[in-house]
């Protein structure tokens, strides 16, 4: 991935149960310091997504790394940035613990 | 592995996406485009730059499709149709150079 260039990535999610699941996801970036340079244009996160029983879907993320990443001396040794997602089951009336997100 | 639960001063602050969320492609309408894109990544050794035309094709597919959709649990019928991706000029999605190449190639045809 080239900083400044838009890029596409795919995740896959499966609901292995026999009931529909409504989930909501949040993400994490490591190394921590690279997270400020990670910009999502569009993804599947932060909104409720419904998966039917046994359903498997592709989940795209369209993003770019801020070009200033290449100028930051602290990032000089970073050649791998890992993006991960955690799905929570959305329950009616349940407040999700999404740190820092209003 | 859960989200970073440090007790130190640093904690990861998630930010929402600029253009919101992609509706799920429940019926795999754009799966063929996705497969072509992933095939390109496999062949190029995961070079994102090399596969930008196919990424663009995938997003175009999304913009052209309307599928039954709607937010669950809010009293809405699933017969409402939503685009798989809101229309956005491709130049604004970082594909300006690819569009310029295409329009330059046209007069020669």
Backbone of each chain as ProteinMPNN parsed JSONL, in Angstrom:
{"seq_chain_A": "XXXXXXXXXXXXXXXXXXXXXXXXXXXXXXXXXXXXXXXXXXXXXXXXXXXXXXXXXXXXXXXXXXXXXXXXXXXXXXXXXXXXXXXXXXXXXXXXXXXXXX", "coords_chain_A": {"N_chain_A": [[0.857, -1.191, 0.0], [0.578, 2.192, -0.848], [1.326, 5.224, 0.749], [-1.162, 7.74, 0.715], [-2.459, 6.785, -1.496], [-5.587, 5.464, -2.48], [-7.024, 2.478, -1.16], [-8.248, -0.891, -1.165], [-9.68, -3.356, 0.928], [-10.647, -6.634, 2.019], [-12.735, -8.244, 4.364], [-14.192, -11.144, 5.84], [-17.246, -12.299, 7.072], [-19.019, -14.617, 9.087], [-22.111, -15.909, 10.151], [-22.514, -18.396, 12.255], [-24.658, -19.423, 13.558], [-28.118, -20.492, 14.083], [-29.813, -18.424, 14.126], [-30.791, -15.059, 13.248], [-28.277, -12.555, 13.448], [-27.538, -9.448, 14.813], [-25.024, -7.276, 14.426], [-22.37, -5.101, 15.454], [-19.453, -3.342, 14.684], [-16.14, -2.5, 15.782], [-12.878, -1.059, 15.358], [-9.309, -1.67, 15.351], [-5.961, -0.486, 15.285], [-2.667, -1.509, 14.778], [0.854, -0.814, 14.571], [0.183, 1.276, 17.439], [0.904, 4.006, 17.07], [0.693, 4.357, 14.372], [-1.939, 4.525, 13.88], [-3.059, 7.116, 13.74], [-2.574, 7.868, 11.18], [-4.151, 6.381, 9.645], [-6.821, 6.323, 7.557], [-10.202, 5.874, 7.099], [-12.267, 5.654, 4.36], [-14.64, 4.489, 3.64], [-16.439, 1.899, 5.23], [-17.543, -1.085, 6.909], [-18.032, -0.687, 9.466], [-19.142, 0.472, 12.724], [-21.858, 0.715, 12.231], [-24.979, -0.941, 12.624], [-25.145, -4.244, 11.497], [-26.822, -6.776, 9.845], [-26.734, -10.258, 9.984], [-27.93, -13.094, 8.508], [-29.079, -16.442, 9.517], [-26.424, -18.72, 9.195], [-25.334, -17.177, 7.23], [-22.8, -15.822, 5.117], [-20.788, -13.086, 4.547], [-19.035, -10.678, 2.527], [-16.906, -8.132, 3.663], [-16.091, -5.017, 2.966], [-13.391, -2.637, 3.157], [-12.537, 0.615, 2.511], [-9.863, 2.624, 2.153], [-7.143, 4.913, 3.074], [-3.658, 5.538, 3.637], [-2.45, 8.267, 5.306], [-0.474, 10.577, 3.496], [1.451, 11.921, 4.973], [2.5, 10.123, 6.657], [4.78, 9.085, 5.473], [6.556, 11.059, 5.93], [7.055, 11.139, 8.567], [9.459, 10.696, 10.971], [9.239, 8.894, 13.058], [7.852, 6.832, 12.024], [9.493, 5.535, 10.357], [10.509, 2.958, 10.637], [8.323, 1.412, 10.41], [6.832, -1.039, 8.677], [4.685, -2.579, 8.49], [1.304, -2.449, 8.979], [-1.395, -3.268, 10.943], [-4.761, -3.905, 10.668], [-7.57, -4.535, 12.552], [-10.773, -5.991, 13.314], [-13.44, -6.037, 15.66], [-16.357, -7.708, 16.384], [-19.372, -6.914, 17.935], [-22.314, -8.135, 19.469], [-25.299, -6.556, 18.754], [-27.592, -5.442, 21.011], [-30.983, -4.775, 21.788], [-31.479, -1.659, 23.182], [-29.081, -1.775, 24.443], [-26.13, -0.351, 25.524], [-23.249, 0.184, 23.692], [-19.801, -0.402, 24.355], [-17.937, 1.72, 22.961], [-14.986, 3.012, 22.748], [-14.176, 6.429, 22.925], [-15.803, 7.156, 20.805], [-18.565, 8.961, 19.754]], "CA_chain_A": [[0.0, 0.0, 0.0], [1.362, 3.43, -0.939], [0.651, 6.328, 1.459], [-1.812, 8.699, -0.172], [-3.231, 6.098, -2.537], [-6.72, 4.743, -1.881], [-6.851, 1.026, -1.232], [-9.423, -1.683, -0.811], [-9.381, -4.618, 1.604], [-11.869, -7.38, 2.316], [-12.849, -9.2, 5.449], [-15.348, -12.012, 5.623], [-17.881, -12.624, 8.353], [-20.038, -15.66, 8.977], [-22.957, -16.182, 11.301], [-22.631, -19.855, 12.283], [-25.807, -19.863, 14.353], [-29.358, -20.664, 13.328], [-30.659, -17.246, 14.356], [-30.139, -13.848, 12.71], [-27.466, -11.819, 14.424], [-27.282, -8.056, 14.441], [-23.745, -6.95, 15.038], [-21.763, -3.795, 15.205], [-18.028, -3.612, 14.878], [-15.191, -1.422, 15.942], [-11.618, -1.501, 14.786], [-8.083, -1.327, 16.061], [-4.797, -0.413, 14.399], [-1.327, -1.598, 15.394], [1.208, -0.207, 15.843], [-0.673, 2.352, 17.921], [1.288, 5.313, 16.518], [0.311, 4.435, 12.959], [-3.391, 4.703, 13.806], [-3.431, 8.486, 13.369], [-2.41, 8.027, 9.737], [-5.052, 5.455, 8.974], [-8.088, 6.994, 7.276], [-11.197, 5.051, 6.428], [-13.22, 6.409, 3.553], [-15.898, 3.788, 3.857], [-16.253, 0.54, 5.726], [-18.774, -1.689, 7.401], [-18.012, -0.592, 10.921], [-19.903, 1.462, 13.484], [-23.291, 0.649, 12.008], [-25.505, -2.283, 12.808], [-25.201, -5.053, 10.287], [-27.553, -7.995, 10.138], [-26.323, -11.48, 9.298], [-28.929, -14.148, 8.662], [-28.487, -17.723, 9.931], [-25.47, -19.353, 8.268], [-24.919, -16.282, 6.148], [-21.411, -15.376, 5.072], [-20.725, -11.902, 3.673], [-17.773, -9.968, 2.381], [-16.985, -6.83, 4.297], [-15.005, -4.217, 2.407], [-12.912, -1.41, 3.78], [-11.89, 1.473, 1.523], [-9.085, 3.467, 3.06], [-5.815, 5.333, 2.62], [-2.71, 5.95, 4.667], [-2.118, 9.678, 5.113], [0.88, 10.7, 2.949], [2.387, 12.423, 5.985], [3.136, 8.944, 7.268], [6.099, 8.912, 4.873], [7.437, 12.139, 6.393], [7.217, 11.058, 10.017], [10.62, 9.853, 11.289], [8.864, 7.816, 13.993], [7.239, 5.754, 11.25], [10.481, 5.045, 9.39], [10.723, 1.508, 10.734], [7.041, 0.711, 10.336], [6.487, -1.48, 7.326], [3.481, -3.4, 8.575], [0.233, -1.894, 9.804], [-2.438, -4.287, 11.001], [-6.108, -3.426, 10.972], [-8.417, -5.649, 12.976], [-12.136, -5.624, 13.695], [-14.116, -6.865, 16.65], [-17.809, -7.604, 16.275], [-20.187, -7.065, 19.138], [-23.712, -8.344, 19.135], [-26.09, -5.394, 19.127], [-28.819, -5.836, 21.69], [-31.917, -3.668, 21.934], [-31.334, -0.886, 24.411], [-27.792, -2.021, 25.099], [-25.123, 0.656, 25.152], [-22.009, -0.504, 23.362], [-18.61, 0.306, 24.829], [-17.064, 2.12, 21.868], [-14.166, 4.064, 23.372], [-13.837, 7.642, 22.182], [-16.687, 7.405, 19.666], [-19.875, 9.421, 20.244]], "C_chain_A": [[0.889, 1.235, 0.0], [0.638, 4.545, -0.177], [0.066, 7.332, 0.478], [-2.658, 8.06, -1.252], [-4.39, 5.365, -1.894], [-6.56, 3.245, -2.122], [-8.088, 0.32, -0.699], [-8.961, -2.955, -0.116], [-10.7, -5.298, 1.927], [-11.699, -8.246, 3.55], [-14.068, -10.052, 5.123], [-15.933, -12.322, 6.989], [-18.922, -13.699, 8.125], [-20.817, -15.753, 10.278], [-23.189, -17.684, 11.365], [-23.862, -20.36, 13.04], [-27.044, -20.026, 13.475], [-30.336, -19.516, 13.593], [-29.992, -16.043, 13.706], [-29.369, -13.147, 13.83], [-27.318, -10.387, 13.922], [-26.022, -7.632, 15.182], [-23.3, -5.547, 14.687], [-20.279, -3.968, 15.5], [-17.256, -2.33, 15.128], [-13.824, -1.958, 15.529], [-10.45, -1.099, 15.663], [-6.945, -1.331, 15.06], [-3.543, -0.601, 15.231], [-0.279, -1.466, 14.297], [0.351, 1.013, 16.177], [-0.377, 3.685, 17.22], [0.901, 5.462, 15.05], [-1.167, 4.757, 12.805], [-3.822, 6.088, 13.362], [-3.334, 8.715, 11.864], [-3.39, 7.176, 8.939], [-6.41, 6.124, 8.801], [-9.041, 6.084, 6.523], [-12.116, 5.953, 5.633], [-14.6, 5.786, 3.753], [-15.617, 2.377, 4.33], [-17.586, 0.035, 6.243], [-18.944, -1.455, 8.9], [-18.901, 0.523, 11.467], [-21.387, 1.483, 13.195], [-23.743, -0.782, 12.198], [-25.579, -3.005, 11.48], [-25.884, -6.359, 10.661], [-27.011, -9.152, 9.323], [-27.364, -12.544, 9.572], [-28.275, -15.465, 9.059], [-27.614, -18.307, 8.832], [-24.961, -18.423, 7.165], [-23.439, -15.902, 6.275], [-21.369, -14.181, 4.116], [-19.31, -11.342, 3.626], [-17.922, -8.571, 2.955], [-15.813, -5.98, 3.836], [-14.631, -3.021, 3.272], [-12.161, -0.633, 2.706], [-11.167, 2.554, 2.311], [-7.873, 4.071, 2.362], [-4.962, 5.669, 3.826], [-2.329, 7.396, 4.343], [-0.687, 9.802, 4.559], [1.897, 11.238, 3.954], [3.051, 11.294, 6.759], [4.575, 8.807, 6.779], [7.094, 9.97, 5.353], [7.776, 12.009, 7.866], [8.397, 10.139, 10.361], [10.29, 8.705, 12.239], [8.284, 6.615, 13.247], [8.249, 5.08, 10.315], [10.643, 3.527, 9.431], [9.44, 0.711, 10.6], [6.792, 0.28, 8.901], [5.275, -2.42, 7.326], [2.493, -2.733, 9.507], [-0.898, -2.913, 9.768], [-3.748, -3.676, 11.463], [-6.947, -4.617, 11.394], [-9.776, -5.127, 13.417], [-12.656, -6.569, 14.76], [-15.602, -6.624, 16.493], [-18.462, -7.793, 17.626], [-21.608, -7.348, 18.704], [-24.499, -7.147, 19.631], [-27.368, -5.873, 19.784], [-29.681, -4.596, 21.854], [-31.675, -2.954, 23.249], [-29.998, -1.064, 25.104], [-26.783, -0.988, 24.614], [-23.797, -0.045, 24.889], [-20.798, 0.286, 23.82], [-17.659, 0.639, 23.675], [-16.21, 3.28, 22.352], [-13.906, 5.238, 22.45], [-14.768, 7.954, 21.042], [-18.054, 7.816, 20.172], [-20.959, 8.96, 19.281]], "O_chain_A": [[1.848, 1.312, 0.768], [-0.542, 4.789, -0.427], [0.728, 7.728, -0.481], [-3.492, 8.73, -1.862], [-4.21, 4.709, -0.868], [-6.032, 2.812, -3.146], [-8.855, 0.861, 0.098], [-7.97, -3.564, -0.518], [-11.732, -4.646, 2.089], [-10.668, -8.888, 3.751], [-14.866, -9.719, 4.247], [-15.202, -12.576, 7.946], [-19.62, -13.704, 7.111], [-20.247, -15.684, 11.367], [-23.995, -18.205, 10.593], [-24.083, -21.566, 13.15], [-27.017, -19.735, 12.28], [-31.531, -19.627, 13.317], [-28.765, -15.994, 13.613], [-29.771, -13.158, 14.993], [-27.011, -10.153, 12.754], [-25.975, -7.634, 16.412], [-23.796, -4.916, 13.753], [-19.899, -4.656, 16.448], [-17.667, -1.238, 14.737], [-13.641, -3.165, 15.37], [-10.584, -0.299, 16.588], [-6.963, -2.094, 14.094], [-3.364, 0.054, 16.258], [-0.496, -1.959, 13.19], [-0.143, 1.696, 15.28], [-1.296, 4.402, 16.826], [0.795, 6.58, 14.546], [-1.606, 5.205, 11.746], [-4.838, 6.231, 12.682], [-3.939, 9.646, 11.334], [-3.442, 7.25, 7.712], [-7.073, 6.454, 9.784], [-8.723, 5.588, 5.442], [-12.679, 6.907, 6.17], [-15.585, 6.48, 4.002], [-14.666, 1.738, 3.88], [-18.626, 0.66, 6.035], [-19.88, -1.961, 9.518], [-19.344, 1.402, 10.728], [-22.122, 2.212, 13.861], [-22.983, -1.722, 11.962], [-26.018, -2.45, 10.473], [-25.557, -6.971, 11.678], [-26.846, -9.039, 8.108], [-27.65, -12.863, 10.726], [-27.056, -15.605, 8.957], [-28.025, -18.377, 7.674], [-24.235, -18.856, 6.27], [-22.913, -15.695, 7.369], [-21.866, -14.269, 2.994], [-18.514, -11.508, 4.55], [-18.941, -7.91, 2.755], [-14.678, -6.192, 4.263], [-15.451, -2.478, 4.012], [-11.254, -1.165, 2.067], [-11.792, 3.312, 3.053], [-7.608, 3.774, 1.198], [-5.467, 6.034, 4.888], [-1.93, 7.697, 3.218], [0.227, 9.187, 5.106], [3.097, 11.021, 3.786], [4.056, 11.504, 7.438], [5.475, 8.463, 7.545], [8.306, 9.811, 5.208], [8.677, 12.685, 8.363], [8.349, 8.941, 10.079], [10.962, 7.674, 12.237], [8.236, 5.509, 13.786], [7.898, 4.164, 9.571], [10.88, 2.888, 8.406], [9.455, -0.518, 10.666], [6.571, 1.11, 8.02], [4.9, -2.977, 6.294], [2.793, -2.48, 10.673], [-1.307, -3.364, 8.698], [-3.825, -3.023, 12.503], [-7.028, -5.607, 10.667], [-9.913, -3.978, 13.837], [-12.345, -7.76, 14.755], [-16.058, -5.48, 16.47], [-18.138, -8.722, 18.366], [-22.054, -6.848, 17.671], [-24.384, -6.763, 20.794], [-28.139, -6.623, 19.185], [-29.165, -3.494, 22.038], [-31.667, -3.579, 24.309], [-29.794, -0.571, 26.214], [-26.619, -0.79, 23.411], [-23.283, -0.77, 25.74], [-20.768, 1.51, 23.69], [-16.687, -0.08, 23.443], [-16.672, 4.421, 22.364], [-13.462, 5.057, 21.317], [-14.55, 8.948, 20.349], [-18.656, 7.081, 20.955], [-22.138, 9.238, 19.499]]}, "seq_chain_B": "XXXXXXXXXXXXXXXXXXXXXXXXXXXXXXXXXXXXXXXXXXXXXXXXXXXXXXXXXXXXXXXXXXXXXXXXXXXXXXXXXXXXXXXXXXXXXXXXXXXXXXXXXXXXX", "coords_chain_B": {"N_chain_B": [[-8.405, -11.582, 20.128], [-8.743, -8.656, 21.875], [-9.868, -5.221, 21.75], [-7.479, -2.596, 22.314], [-6.755, -2.452, 25.629], [-5.409, -0.617, 27.418], [-3.924, 0.381, 30.496], [-2.407, 2.484, 30.656], [-1.497, 5.848, 29.625], [-2.101, 6.033, 26.983], [-4.696, 5.412, 24.704], [-6.452, 3.701, 22.196], [-8.24, 5.56, 19.861], [-11.039, 5.083, 18.153], [-12.1, 6.211, 14.946], [-14.884, 7.383, 13.078], [-15.803, 6.295, 9.705], [-15.115, 8.338, 6.809], [-17.107, 8.494, 4.814], [-19.167, 7.057, 5.838], [-20.98, 3.956, 6.323], [-20.715, 0.912, 4.434], [-23.502, -0.685, 3.004], [-24.38, -4.109, 3.582], [-23.537, -6.55, 1.159], [-25.628, -8.607, 0.656], [-26.553, -10.417, -1.261], [-24.409, -10.95, -2.776], [-23.907, -9.429, -5.072], [-21.813, -8.047, -6.145], [-19.764, -9.794, -5.993], [-18.289, -11.057, -7.998], [-16.673, -9.032, -9.015], [-15.222, -8.518, -6.753], [-13.815, -10.924, -6.503], [-12.216, -10.827, -8.78], [-10.616, -8.683, -8.147], [-9.272, -9.662, -5.861], [-7.917, -11.789, -6.997], [-6.152, -10.415, -8.604], [-4.57, -9.243, -6.614], [-3.395, -11.527, -5.546], [-1.863, -12.38, -7.707], [-0.149, -10.271, -8.057], [1.395, -10.249, -5.853], [0.243, -9.049, -3.645], [0.23, -6.272, -4.185], [-1.113, -3.295, -3.795], [-1.289, -1.009, -5.433], [-1.072, -1.982, -8.035], [-3.496, -3.101, -8.447], [-5.479, -1.251, -8.554], [-7.245, -0.481, -10.721], [-9.058, -2.629, -10.688], [-10.084, -2.419, -8.15], [-11.441, -0.07, -8.406], [-13.358, -0.849, -10.263], [-14.841, -2.599, -8.699], [-15.965, -0.857, -6.801], [-17.461, 0.727, -8.493], [-19.307, -1.143, -9.325], [-20.732, -1.474, -6.958], [-21.912, 1.034, -6.743], [-23.658, 0.974, -8.816], [-25.607, -0.831, -8.172], [-28.754, -1.656, -6.786], [-30.215, -2.839, -3.921], [-32.551, -4.802, -1.966], [-32.929, -3.405, 1.166], [-32.143, -1.858, 4.294], [-32.373, -0.617, 7.6], [-32.313, -2.971, 10.146], [-34.863, -3.719, 12.549], [-36.082, -1.253, 12.866], [-38.646, -0.862, 12.14], [-38.866, -0.738, 9.41], [-39.668, -1.814, 6.115], [-38.184, -4.533, 4.38], [-38.292, -4.183, 1.705], [-37.485, -1.806, 0.827], [-35.197, -0.119, -1.264], [-31.719, 0.141, -1.446], [-28.693, 1.735, -2.448], [-25.642, -0.019, -2.995], [-23.504, 1.44, -2.647], [-23.156, 4.875, -2.162], [-23.433, 7.204, -4.835], [-20.478, 8.57, -6.057], [-18.17, 10.769, -7.451], [-15.582, 9.226, -9.269], [-13.134, 10.417, -9.321], [-12.954, 11.641, -6.917], [-12.535, 9.587, -5.242], [-9.978, 8.919, -5.279], [-9.196, 7.987, -7.754], [-8.487, 9.524, -9.883], [-6.313, 9.595, -11.682], [-6.628, 7.239, -13.097], [-9.04, 7.654, -14.391], [-8.407, 9.808, -16.018], [-6.571, 8.6, -17.689], [-8.225, 6.858, -19.074], [-9.934, 8.63, -20.438], [-8.151, 9.836, -22.068], [-7.414, 7.797, -23.704], [-9.655, 7.303, -25.21], [-10.205, 9.068, -27.618], [-8.495, 7.926, -29.489], [-9.59, 5.616, -30.346]], "CA_chain_B": [[-7.668, -10.417, 20.656], [-9.736, -7.592, 22.049], [-9.323, -3.886, 21.489], [-6.414, -2.24, 23.254], [-7.284, -2.039, 26.933], [-4.233, -0.225, 28.21], [-4.181, 1.208, 31.661], [-1.493, 3.631, 30.532], [-2.126, 7.086, 29.159], [-2.52, 5.926, 25.586], [-5.716, 4.445, 24.325], [-6.772, 3.862, 20.79], [-9.522, 6.225, 19.674], [-11.579, 4.809, 16.824], [-12.76, 7.308, 14.26], [-15.83, 6.862, 12.092], [-15.35, 6.453, 8.329], [-15.489, 9.618, 6.207], [-18.342, 8.442, 4.048], [-20.147, 6.17, 6.451], [-20.856, 2.503, 6.237], [-21.197, 0.154, 3.271], [-24.505, -1.714, 3.301], [-23.872, -5.447, 3.252], [-23.898, -7.111, -0.143], [-26.152, -9.912, 1.082], [-26.76, -11.332, -2.388], [-23.157, -11.129, -3.511], [-24.049, -8.846, -6.407], [-20.512, -7.579, -6.639], [-18.735, -10.786, -5.635], [-17.407, -11.341, -9.144], [-15.683, -7.955, -9.058], [-14.344, -8.737, -5.612], [-12.921, -12.048, -6.827], [-11.209, -10.37, -9.756], [-9.676, -7.828, -7.418], [-8.436, -10.512, -5.007], [-7.051, -12.548, -7.9], [-5.085, -9.484, -8.973], [-3.663, -9.126, -5.461], [-2.629, -12.784, -5.443], [-0.892, -12.452, -8.795], [0.834, -9.19, -7.981], [2.074, -10.316, -4.557], [-0.427, -8.093, -2.746], [0.544, -4.884, -4.517], [-2.379, -2.564, -3.912], [-1.236, -0.071, -6.566], [-1.265, -2.703, -9.294], [-4.865, -3.588, -8.559], [-6.419, -0.141, -8.405], [-8.362, -0.518, -11.685], [-10.078, -3.603, -10.275], [-10.743, -1.86, -6.958], [-12.37, 0.933, -8.937], [-14.466, -1.595, -10.874], [-15.662, -3.119, -7.596], [-16.745, 0.241, -6.229], [-18.453, 1.099, -9.51], [-20.362, -2.155, -9.235], [-21.552, -1.135, -5.799], [-22.69, 2.251, -7.003], [-24.685, 0.7, -9.815], [-26.574, -1.837, -7.712], [-29.693, -1.348, -5.716], [-30.693, -4.107, -3.368], [-33.434, -4.603, -0.823], [-32.101, -3.165, 2.335], [-32.768, -1.039, 5.319], [-31.846, -0.956, 8.901], [-33.19, -3.898, 10.853], [-35.378, -3.356, 13.876], [-36.627, 0.104, 12.993], [-39.987, -0.825, 11.554], [-38.838, -0.528, 7.955], [-39.798, -3.013, 5.309], [-36.968, -4.883, 3.645], [-38.479, -3.941, 0.28], [-36.833, -0.55, 0.478], [-33.956, -0.404, -1.99], [-30.601, 1.041, -1.18], [-27.495, 1.483, -3.25], [-24.571, -0.659, -2.237], [-22.566, 2.524, -2.315], [-23.679, 6.138, -2.682], [-22.67, 7.7, -5.983], [-19.405, 9.508, -5.745], [-17.287, 10.819, -8.627], [-14.408, 8.371, -9.042], [-11.959, 11.258, -9.078], [-12.926, 11.966, -5.489], [-12.179, 8.386, -4.492], [-8.557, 8.66, -5.492], [-8.951, 7.305, -9.028], [-8.424, 10.542, -10.931], [-5.319, 9.252, -12.716], [-7.177, 6.162, -13.922], [-10.092, 8.254, -15.222], [-7.711, 10.621, -17.024], [-6.003, 7.653, -18.679], [-9.337, 6.339, -19.884], [-10.463, 9.635, -21.368], [-7.109, 10.087, -23.074], [-7.394, 6.661, -24.647], [-10.873, 7.269, -26.032], [-10.154, 9.652, -28.974], [-7.691, 7.114, -30.406], [-10.337, 4.406, -30.759]], "C_chain_B": [[-8.62, -9.249, 20.733], [-9.089, -6.253, 21.69], [-8.346, -3.528, 22.589], [-6.992, -1.745, 24.561], [-6.097, -1.681, 27.811], [-4.674, 0.528, 29.438], [-3.249, 2.396, 31.676], [-2.223, 4.836, 29.963], [-2.66, 6.958, 27.746], [-3.711, 4.999, 25.458], [-6.12, 4.731, 22.896], [-8.146, 4.496, 20.643], [-10.051, 5.939, 18.272], [-12.231, 6.053, 16.238], [-13.734, 6.747, 13.24], [-15.314, 7.098, 10.673], [-15.884, 7.759, 7.726], [-16.859, 9.572, 5.549], [-19.32, 7.414, 4.598], [-19.921, 4.712, 6.127], [-21.344, 1.973, 4.898], [-22.356, -0.72, 3.723], [-23.917, -3.079, 2.923], [-24.39, -5.9, 1.895], [-24.405, -8.532, 0.103], [-26.246, -10.908, -0.06], [-25.51, -11.493, -3.242], [-23.193, -10.543, -4.906], [-22.704, -8.435, -6.989], [-19.392, -8.559, -6.331], [-17.774, -11.06, -6.772], [-16.309, -10.288, -9.233], [-14.7, -8.099, -7.91], [-13.338, -9.835, -5.914], [-11.833, -11.627, -7.806], [-10.154, -9.505, -9.077], [-8.719, -8.693, -6.578], [-7.473, -11.354, -5.834], [-5.865, -11.683, -8.321], [-4.084, -9.351, -7.833], [-2.795, -10.371, -5.336], [-1.514, -12.792, -6.482], [0.198, -11.4, -8.67], [1.643, -9.249, -6.692], [1.56, -9.237, -3.615], [-0.016, -6.641, -2.955], [-0.75, -4.109, -4.76], [-2.411, -1.67, -5.152], [-1.568, -0.755, -7.878], [-2.723, -3.054, -9.522], [-5.908, -2.484, -8.443], [-7.535, -0.156, -9.455], [-9.461, -1.49, -11.252], [-10.797, -3.149, -9.008], [-11.802, -0.858, -7.409], [-13.592, 0.244, -9.544], [-15.4, -2.136, -9.798], [-16.546, -2.02, -7.023], [-17.804, 0.729, -7.22], [-19.621, 0.119, -9.496], [-21.304, -1.813, -8.092], [-22.45, 0.056, -6.081], [-23.845, 1.988, -7.961], [-25.793, -0.225, -9.326], [-27.498, -1.27, -6.661], [-30.23, -2.668, -5.219], [-31.69, -3.815, -2.271], [-32.566, -4.398, 0.406], [-32.827, -2.275, 3.3], [-32.268, -1.496, 6.654], [-32.793, -1.903, 9.62], [-33.693, -3.293, 12.151], [-35.875, -1.94, 13.984], [-37.951, 0.234, 12.274], [-40.013, -0.632, 10.058], [-38.954, -1.841, 7.222], [-38.488, -3.279, 4.582], [-37.13, -4.681, 2.15], [-37.872, -2.603, -0.139], [-35.495, -0.87, -0.206], [-32.902, 0.639, -1.637], [-29.483, 0.724, -2.153], [-26.473, 0.793, -2.369], [-23.461, 0.33, -1.915], [-23.146, 3.793, -2.925], [-22.799, 6.604, -3.833], [-21.664, 8.754, -5.569], [-18.543, 9.561, -7.0], [-15.998, 10.048, -8.329], [-13.141, 9.184, -8.785], [-11.819, 11.56, -7.591], [-12.563, 10.767, -4.635], [-10.734, 7.987, -4.753], [-8.238, 7.974, -6.804], [-8.797, 8.276, -10.193], [-7.461, 10.143, -12.057], [-5.853, 8.161, -13.647], [-8.259, 6.697, -14.863], [-9.444, 9.052, -16.343], [-7.119, 9.735, -18.112], [-7.074, 7.18, -19.63], [-9.799, 7.368, -20.898], [-9.422, 10.021, -22.408], [-7.115, 8.999, -24.13], [-8.545, 6.704, -25.621], [-10.718, 7.83, -27.443], [-9.388, 8.764, -29.972], [-8.462, 5.931, -30.945], [-11.036, 4.591, -32.095]], "O_chain_B": [[-9.244, -8.894, 19.733], [-7.903, -6.187, 21.368], [-8.39, -4.102, 23.677], [-7.657, -0.71, 24.588], [-5.815, -2.345, 28.809], [-5.683, 1.232, 29.42], [-3.288, 3.218, 32.591], [-3.448, 4.823, 29.841], [-3.569, 7.689, 27.352], [-3.726, 3.916, 26.043], [-6.124, 5.88, 22.454], [-9.114, 4.022, 21.237], [-9.55, 6.505, 17.3], [-12.839, 6.846, 16.957], [-13.442, 5.737, 12.6], [-14.491, 7.986, 10.449], [-16.965, 8.223, 8.087], [-17.669, 10.487, 5.703], [-20.208, 6.955, 3.879], [-18.838, 4.294, 5.718], [-22.272, 2.52, 4.303], [-22.23, -1.432, 4.72], [-23.06, -3.174, 2.045], [-25.543, -5.655, 1.54], [-23.726, -9.516, -0.192], [-26.045, -12.106, 0.139], [-25.554, -12.105, -4.309], [-22.584, -11.088, -5.826], [-22.504, -8.481, -8.203], [-18.214, -8.208, -6.398], [-16.582, -11.272, -6.548], [-15.151, -10.612, -9.495], [-13.506, -7.841, -8.06], [-12.151, -9.698, -5.619], [-10.675, -12.023, -7.674], [-8.965, -9.584, -9.387], [-7.507, -8.475, -6.587], [-6.342, -11.603, -5.416], [-4.728, -12.152, -8.385], [-2.876, -9.348, -8.067], [-1.601, -10.277, -5.054], [-0.375, -13.158, -6.189], [1.326, -11.605, -9.118], [2.492, -8.389, -6.459], [2.324, -8.6, -2.89], [0.073, -5.873, -1.998], [-1.393, -4.255, -5.8], [-3.43, -1.583, -5.836], [-2.256, -0.191, -8.729], [-3.141, -3.28, -10.657], [-7.092, -2.762, -8.253], [-8.681, 0.133, -9.112], [-10.647, -1.213, -11.427], [-11.973, -3.455, -8.812], [-12.905, -0.808, -6.867], [-14.722, 0.697, -9.361], [-16.619, -2.131, -9.973], [-17.736, -2.231, -6.787], [-18.91, 1.099, -6.826], [-20.779, 0.513, -9.638], [-22.524, -1.857, -8.245], [-23.618, 0.07, -5.692], [-24.867, 2.672, -7.93], [-26.811, -0.383, -10.0], [-27.092, -0.518, -5.776], [-30.651, -3.517, -6.005], [-31.694, -2.724, -1.701], [-31.602, -5.126, 0.643], [-34.009, -1.979, 3.122], [-31.8, -2.623, 6.815], [-33.991, -1.628, 9.684], [-33.027, -2.462, 12.768], [-36.078, -1.452, 15.096], [-38.329, 1.326, 11.849], [-41.075, -0.387, 9.486], [-38.408, -2.858, 7.651], [-37.772, -2.348, 4.215], [-36.207, -4.973, 1.389], [-37.761, -2.312, -1.33], [-34.764, -1.767, 0.215], [-33.172, 1.836, -1.546], [-29.344, -0.407, -2.62], [-26.441, 0.992, -1.154], [-22.613, 0.102, -1.052], [-23.58, 3.788, -4.077], [-21.581, 6.426, -3.813], [-21.97, 9.693, -4.834], [-18.213, 8.517, -7.563], [-15.402, 10.205, -7.263], [-12.207, 8.722, -8.131], [-10.712, 11.715, -7.075], [-12.31, 10.907, -3.438], [-10.327, 6.857, -4.48], [-7.145, 7.434, -6.972], [-8.958, 7.895, -11.352], [-7.761, 10.331, -13.236], [-5.563, 8.162, -14.843], [-8.377, 6.241, -16.001], [-9.881, 8.98, -17.492], [-7.157, 10.069, -19.297], [-6.862, 7.108, -20.841], [-10.03, 7.047, -22.064], [-9.764, 10.478, -23.499], [-6.852, 9.255, -25.305], [-8.434, 6.2, -26.739], [-11.067, 7.14, -28.401], [-9.622, 8.853, -31.178], [-8.028, 5.302, -31.91], [-11.701, 3.674, -32.577]]}, "name": "protein", "num_of_chains": 2, "seq": "XXXXXXXXXXXXXXXXXXXXXXXXXXXXXXXXXXXXXXXXXXXXXXXXXXXXXXXXXXXXXXXXXXXXXXXXXXXXXXXXXXXXXXXXXXXXXXXXXXXXXXXXXXXXXXXXXXXXXXXXXXXXXXXXXXXXXXXXXXXXXXXXXXXXXXXXXXXXXXXXXXXXXXXXXXXXXXXXXXXXXXXXXXXXXXXXXXXXXXXXXXXXXXXXXXX"}
